[in-house]
Amino acid sequence: MGVDQFVVTGQAQAILLGIETSCDETAAALVVREQSGRGIIRSNVVRSQFEEHAPFGGVVPELAARAHVEWLDHIVAQALAEAGISLEEVDAIAATAGPGLIGGVLVGLTTAKALAASLGKPLLAVNHLEGHALTARLTDGIEFPYLMLLVSGGHSQFVLVRGVGEYERWGGTIDDALGEAFDKVAKLLSLGTPGGPAVERMALAGDPRRFRFPRPLLREERLDFSFSGLKTAVRLQAEALAPLSEADVADIAAGFQAAVTDIVAVRSGQALDRFASELPGVVPQLVIAGGVAANRAIAAALAEVAKIAGARLVVPPIGLCTDNGAMIAWAGAERFALGAVDRLDVEARPRWPLDAPDMRIARDAA
């Protein structure tokens, strides 16, 4: 991560400005981490780029970067105004440094560097996935360790969260992420964007029993996902029925949603079994992060899985499950409390796994 030094912050209260520009949301937030460790969101401003990308059926990286350049200063100013906090009162600047669309990441990180340099404030280069991983501590005060299921547009993985910077990836997708699968099925069925909500709405009117789509990898013990074959099965079924009636579209959407719900539920049950086996005596906790957490069918299935496993299920408010500045500010605050700051020459990264060696914090140096 390019840690420059360890500053002595102890557990003093800190105000963090967080900037998020990893994909197609331009976001900024002010979050206070109190001495007790409790977090307070003072503002959280998010501007979606839906209108810019809608004509193309997906996110266009160059357009996303241009929109971030155009809007980020205004979003930061709005976040400061809504929080009633001046830049001079901010204790540190946090920004997504990856993973994500590199053009967008560069816009946010460069802005954060400029602010940090001009104000003489510490910089926190945050892993976007760590923002998702730690959000439940901001919203629900959850204690370590816990299991996270991250199901966002580009990520589907199980991660054991042992502490800030301490992550073990237990499984992930070997091809498409779940959010990508939803988007591609929505495009195939001409349901529009964003794909997840569009498929869910159509599935409500469909019969999930009409089409039995495959549930890849479920006979294997590993905690990995595969959605490419499922997506192909949906495409082949749609082609076989073309031209599709409204009932056909609804039934295909319902069958697809039933398949992914089964996959996620079975895998989550297996992951909770592993948690109980590897951490005996620890009450299992399952945190859901990412936009797919808004899907009601998947959420209901996960609630049942957690109940059977005797686990606590934590799902932050959907506005904090999708990309936002508050999660970046909070992840920065958690690191800042441990004394870790980054150099101004830290680089942006298109890829940056949570279990990368440089995610760890050398706590004995604090």
Order of alpha helices (4+ residues) and beta strands (2+ residues): beta-beta-beta-beta-alpha-alpha-beta-alpha-beta-alpha-beta-beta-beta-alpha-alpha-alpha-alpha-beta-alpha-beta-alpha-alpha-beta
